[in-house]
Amino acid sequence: MARPVRLLHETLIASTTANPNQEAVIWGDERMSYGRYLEDVEQLAGALQARGLRRGDRVVILLENRPETLMAVFATSLAGGVFVVVHPQTRGEKLAFILRDSGASTLITHSDGVHRLAPMRSSLPDLTTIFMVGDDATSTLVDEALAGEVFAAREEMHEAPTPTSPDAIPLDLAALIYTSGSTGTPKGVMLSHQSMVFTLGSLVEYLRLDASDRLLNALPLAFDYGLYQALMASHLGASLVLERSFGYPSEVVRRMQEEHVTVFPGVPTMFATLLSLHRKTRLELPDVRRITNTAAHLPDAHIKKLAEVFPSALVYRMYGLTECKRVSFLAPELALEKPTSVGKAIPGTEAFILRPDGEVAAPGEDGILHVRGPHVMMGYWNRPEETAKMLVPGRWPGERMLCTQDVFRSDEDGYLYFVGRTDDIIKRGGEKVSPREIEEALHAVPGVREAAVIGVPDAVLGEAVRAFVMLDEGVNLTPRDIQRALLPRLEPTLIPREFIFVADLPRTDSGKVRKRDLHDSRPPPDTLVNEVAFELTREAAARRATDIGKES
């Protein structure tokens, strides 16, 4: 009988045992089998232990999307440590904060990361060991301030002893995943081995994946959505096609075609880019069988167009947050029946909506979404007060469940609908307005590539609706054009009063729109169209009054 998988690195061991010659990671011209993958992981784990890593020590991994990043993740786990993958562009005070906050004893990075670290070295007393990876990893190029602390990973691995078992158990901390910090100081989300292994099983179950799949990942591995693509591949014994980024979408499409990719995870901005390419040069990727989307809502208009690019694919709408990885998914077969729903809780978990009085909300009634399950985080690293706000008393004495702080409603069938984040809801004239509803309508306007909606102070209404709009290349639309297009889709009072056309939207590392930056921006006065909006609102109201008269 096969030994049950309890710790994260055991997923890799099990897959290697089952098929050591299977391609594990494909990166550029490099193709790594599971046998070689595990061998490198074991050597790096031995090197980490030889340099003093002990059970529970934190290891910060500051690398781009490359095989060494994944090796570092599994090696840290095998050695008994806690991995912390940090976006490779992180620098300055934010990098220093994560290193200090996590209390990391070890840093695994490239030569640029080592040079970036030198000015802040004196403020990092817990950091004792730095492993440098890459072709230029040599101690001769190390800053004098770091002499004796930096080691070339390949040299260390070559002479490393066999790693010893740290006697970790499933309840041990496996990872700290730092949130993007879009609303403040980054927080380290604590995930146990048990949580991550359970989540992997639930994800591959509802996505209906197996070892024959070939998953592409062009998302940052520092983003849990990207990281879990790699972890799912290892869990299944499937192949991962790893890309540095989505910065050259045409190249990514070519790789997907050449490697016969079957699973493509993305975020709305990636799909919008693909559709823009498709309009110029027809794309078709028939090998792709699964498309997944998270981070932000995938507009219904995009899903219909994506069917042209991915004619064989099932499209999954999902909702999640780092504090539990994934909350819900909508079965692809229901995409047309429930186009704005994010589905139901993932297998083995429970999600429900509570009113402010603590009672379960009725269908159609707004409330805050709560989540129960083994996938829920242990808490925030060194943040007991913020942990207490997110982990609240659950169903049983002593249990803690996750309070997402997001507003949801459900339908009669129990399917979930995202209304908005608590701090995003616009309070207009005493009514609560969901930015998502308006954004969905804007995305359905031909020529609109992406849009984001916020509330801005208004002396009469309390808050007014402002829309930031990105147009497709070569498209010219005026605010009046967009407002007229919105009239059949929105109530007149929901049509934005102000429009700002932008070349791009501010984003977090995970691809989410950073609305805080939109609130802080000061658009030039000539981009605002209050008078046009008032005119159209009166026009729409008059038309509606006429229609009511005809109906009566």
N, C-alpha and C positions, 0 to 999 in steps of 0.2 A: 504494500500500500504506500502511495506517495505521501511524503511528509507534508502536512498542511503549511501553507505560507502564512507566517505571522508578522514578519518584519519586512520592511520595504525592499531591502536588497535581496531578500529571498525570492522575490518575483524574477529577478534576473538569473539567479542560480537555477531555479526551476526550468525556465525557458531554455537555458544553455544545456541543461541535462537532457531535455527533450529533443533538442535539435541544434547541436553545436555548430553546424555548418550553415545554418540559416543566416541570411544577411540581416544584421541588426541595425546598423547605421550607414546611411549613404550620404556623404558630404562632399560635394564637388566630385573630384575624381577618386576620392577615397571610399572604399567599400570594406566595412568591418563586419566580420562574422561574429556570432554570439560567443564562440569559443575564444576568439581573440579579445573581444569586448570584456569578458569576465576576467581573462588573464591580466589585462591592463588594470582593471578595477582592483583585483587582489594585490597587485604590486603597489599601486598607489596607496591602498589601505595599509599595507605593511610599512610603507615609507612614512605615512602620517603617524602611525603608532611609534615607529622608531624615533621620530622627532618629538615625542612626548604627548601625543593626543590621547586623551583618556575619555572614558564613557561620559557623555553629556557635554563635552567641550564643543563650542560653536566654531564652525568653519565658514568664513565668508568666501563666496566664489564670485569673483569679479571678472567675468569672461563673456565674450560674445557667444552667439550660437555656434558651437563647434563640438566635436566629439569629446574633447577634454572636459568640457563643462559637465556633460552627462557622466563621464568617468568619475569626476570629482564628487558628484551627487551620490552615486552608489558607493564609492570608496569611503566617503565620510560615514555613510550609514553602516557599512560593513565594519568599519573601525570603531563604531560605537558613538560617533559624534553626531552633531546636529548641523545640518547644512543650511546655509543662508545664501540663496542665489540673488545677486544684486545686478541691476541693469548695467551693462558695460559703460554707458555714458555717464553714470553717476560720478560726481566729483565734488571737490570742495567740502563745505560744511556738512552737506547731506551724507556723503560717504563717511566722513569722520564720525557723524552722529550714529550711523548704523553700526560701525565698528565698535564705538564706545558703548552704545545701548545694548548690543548683543553680548558684549564682553568677549568677543571672539579672540581665541588664542592663535588661530591660524588663518592666513589669507592665501587663497589660490588665485593667481592673476597672470597677466601677460606683462611684457616689459613696460608698456605705457602705464599700466596700473601701478607698477613699482615706482616709477618716476613720479606719478601723481601722489603717491603715499608719502614720499620723503619729507615734504614741508610740514606734514601733520604728525610725523612719527612720535614726537615727544609727548603728544596728548593722548597716546594710546598705550597705557601701561599694561593692559592685559595681552596685547599682541606680542607673541614671542617667535613665531615662525612664519615665513613667507615662501610659498612655492611658486616658481615662475614657469609657465608653460609656453610653448611656441618654438619656432625655429631659431629665434634670437635669444632663447633662454640661456644666458651665460652669466656667471658671477662677475666677469670682468667689466660688465657694463653697469654694475650696481652703484648707486650713489653711496658715498662714504658714510652717510648717516645710517645706512642700512647694512653696512658690511658685517658679515658674520650671522645675519639673520635670514638672508635670501638664499634659496637653494633651487637649482635647476631640477624640475620635477623628473625629467627622464633619467638624469644621473642618479637621483635618489631611488627611483623605481628599479633601476638596473641592479642595485645592490641591496634591495629591500628584503627583510626577512618575511616569512609567511605570516600573515596577520593572525593574531590570536582572538578568540571569541571574547567579546566584552560582556557577555552574559546579559545582553539587553532583553527586555520583555516588551510586549505590544503596547503597554501603557507608557513606555518611555517616549520622550520628545524626539521626533524625527526631523522636524524642519521648523524654521521661522521664516514666514513669508511676509515681508514688509509691504504694507499697503502703499499706494502711490503717493499718499500725502496730499491729494487734491483738496482736502478740506482742513489741512493742518499738518502737524508733525507726524512723520511716518510711524506706524505702529507695527510691531512684530506679532503676527498671528501664529499662535502655537498649535502645531498639528502633531499628533502622536502617530506612531507606526500603525496602530490599530485603525485610526481614523483614515489614514491614507490608503492602506490596503483595502479596507471596506469600500472606500470611495471608488477605487479602481474597478472593483468587481461590479459595483452598481452601474458605473459609466458604460463599461463594455457590454453589460446586459441590455440596457435600453437602447444603445446604439447598434446592437446586433453585430458586433465585430468578432473576428476570429483571426487565427494565425496567418491566414492567407492575405490579410489586408496589408496595404502599403499606405502609411499615414504620412502626409506632408506636414511639416511645421515650419512656417516662416514667421511665427510669433515669438517675441522674446521669451527665453527660458526663465527669465526673472519674473514673468507674468504667469500666474498659476495655470492659466488656460494653455499657454505654451508648454510649460513644464509637464502638465499631465498628458500631453500628446506623447511625449517621450516615455513617460511612465506607463501609459497604456500599451504602447508598442512592446516594451519589455515584459509587461505582465502577460501579454498574449503570445509572445514569441514571434511577433510580427516585425515588419521592416519599417524603419523610420527614415524618410527622406528629409534631411535637415537643411534648411536654408538660413543664411545669415540674417535676412530680413525680407520684407516685401518692397524694398526700395526700388527694385527693377522688376516690375510685375510681368513684363514680357518674358524675361528670363525665367521667372518662376513658372509661368505657363508652359514654356518649352520643357522645363524639367519635369513637370507633371505629365506631359505627353510622353517623354522619353522613358520615364520610370513607371509608367502605367499606375499612377497614384489612384487609390480607391477612396481615400478619406481626406477631405479638405476642410480644416477648421479656419474660420475667419471672423472678422468683426465688420460692422457695416461699412466702414471706410474702405476696407479691402474689396468688398463686393461692389461698392460704387465704382471703384477704380477699374475692376474687371469689366463691368458693364460699359464703362466709358471706352475701354479698349475694344469691346465687342461691337460697339457702334461704328468704329473706324475699320476694323478688320475682323470679320466674323470668326469667333472662337468656338471650338467644340471639344469638350473633354468627356467622351462617352465612358471612359473607364471609371470615373468617379461615381461611387455608389452612395456616399454619405457626405452631406454638407452640414456643418454645425455652425451656429452663430451664438455669441454671447457678448458681454460687455455693454451692449446697447441694443435697442430694438431694431430688428431687421424689417424694414417697411414691406408691406404686402406687395406694393408695386415692384419692388426689387425681386421678390421671390418668383413672381410670374416671369420676369425677364431672365432670371437665372436658369430657368428650365431650358432656355435655348442654348446656353453654354454647357449645362450639365444635364443632358437629356435622360440619363439613367439614374440620377441621384435622388435620394430621399433627403428632404431638407428638414433639419431639426431646429426649431426655436427653443431656446433655453433661457433660464434665469438662474443666476447664482451670485454669490459674493464670496470673497476670500475666506471669510469666517467659517464657511462650511463647504467651500468649493462649488457645489451645485445644489440648487434647491429643487428645480422642477424642469420638465421637458414636455413638449407637445409632440405626440406621436405624429409622424409625417402624414399619415392618412387623414388626419383631421385638419390639415393646413387650410383647406378651403372652407370647411365647415365652421372652424373657430379661428379665423385669420389673425385676431389680435390677442389670443390667449397664449400664455407661456406654459400651459398644460397643468400637470399634476406632479406631486412629489416623486422624486426618483425612487427606484426600488429599495425597500428596506427602511424607508424614512417616512415622516409625517410632516405635512405643512398645513397650517390653518390660520384663519384670520380672526383676530380678537378686537372687539370694540374697546373704547377707553375704560368702560366699566369692568373689563375682564371677561365678558361673555362672548361666545362665538358669534361672529357677524352673520346675519342672514344673507342669502343670495342677493346680490345687487347692492349690498350695504358696504360702505368703506370701513376699513380697519387696518390694523398693523399686522403684517405677516409674521408668524412665529414658526419655528422649525425644530423638530425633534429627530434625533438619529445619531448613530455612531460617528457620523462625519462632522459633527459640530466641533469647533475648535476647543482647545483646553482653556483658552483665554488669551489676553494680550500680554506679551512679555513685559514685566515690570510696570503694568498699568492696572492695578486692582480696581480703581474707581471706574475707569472706562470699561473694564471687563464686567463690572456689576451692572452697567447700563445695557450691555448686549446679552449677557447670560443671566436670565431671570428664572425664578422658581418654576419648575415644570410640573408634570402631572403627578409624579410620585415624590414623597418626602426626600429631600436632599438632591433631587434631580435638577439639572439646569438645562433650559432650552434657549435657543437663539432667538432674540428679538431683532428682526432685520432692520427696524426703523423705517421700512418702506410701506407705503400705502397701497393696499390691494383691494380687490373685490372678487367675488366668485359668481359663477352662474348656477342655474338649477342643477346642473350635472356635476358641480364641484370643481370645474376648471377655473384656474386662477388667471386674473387679469391685473397687470401692473398699472397702477394709477400714477404714481410718482414718488420720488423720495420726499421724506417729510419736509426737508428744507427747500425743495424745489416747487412745491405746490404754490400756485399763484392765487392770492386772495383778492379777487376783483369785485368790487361793489358788494361785499358780503358773501359772495359765492366762491367756492373753491374750483379752480380751473387746473386741469391736468395738462402740463406742457406736452406730454407724449401724444395726446389726442391731436393737438395742433400740428406737432411735428409729423405725425402720420399723414395728415392731410397735405402738408407741404411737400412731402416726399412723393405724393401721387401727382403733383403738378409737373407736366412735361417740361424738361429743361432744368429742373431743380435736382442737383446732385445730392446735397446734404443740407440739413437745416437744424438749428437749435433754437429753443424758445425759452425765454426767461421773463420774470416779472420785474418791472421797474417802478419806482415810486411815482404816484400820481395823486395830485391834491384832491381830486374829486372821488376817484374810484378806490383809492388806497394803493392799488397796483394796476399797471397797464401791461399789455402783452407786447413784448419786443421780439422780433424774429431776426436771427442771423442766417443768411442764406448763401450757399455756394452754388453757382450755376455750372452746368456742363460747358465744356470748352466750345467757344463759338456761339453760345446762346446769349441773346440779349432779351432780358425781361425787365419790365419796370415794376415798381410796387403796385401800380394799378392793375397790371396784367395778372400778377399773382393773386391779388385780392379778388378780382373777378373770377379767377379759377377756383378760389376757395369757397365762393358763395354757395355752390351746390353741395359742398362737403361739410361746412361748419355753420353753426348758428352765427348770426351776425355779430353777436357780442364776443365771440371767440376769435374772430378774425383779427390778426395783429394790427395794432395802430401804428407800429413803427417797424421799418425794415432796414437792415444793414447788410449790404452785399460784401462778402469777404472772399479772399482767395483760398483761405483755409480756416479751420477752427482750432483753437487751442486744445491740446489733448494730453492726457496722462500717458505714461509709458505703456499702459495696457490698451490704449486706443480710445478710451472714453473721452467724451467732450468735457473739458474742464470749465464748468459753468461759472466757477468762482472768478475766473479770468474774464469771462464775458461781463459779469457784473461790475468788475473793476475797470473795464474799458470805457473810454469816453469818445464815442463816435462823433465825427464832424456833423454840425447841425444840418447840412444839406442832404444827409442820408435819411433823415426822418421825414415821415410823410403823414403827419397827423391829420392835416386837412383832407387829404385824399381818403384816408380811412373813415373819417366822419361822414364824408359824402357818400361813400359806398355803404356804410352802415345805414344811413337814412334811406338810401335807394333800396337796400335789401329789405329793410323793415316795411317800406311801402309795398314792395312786391309781395311780401308774405301776407300783409293785410289784404291785398287784392285776392290772393289765393284762398285765404280763409273765407272771404266773402263769396267766392265762387262755390266753395265746398258747402257752405250753408244754404 
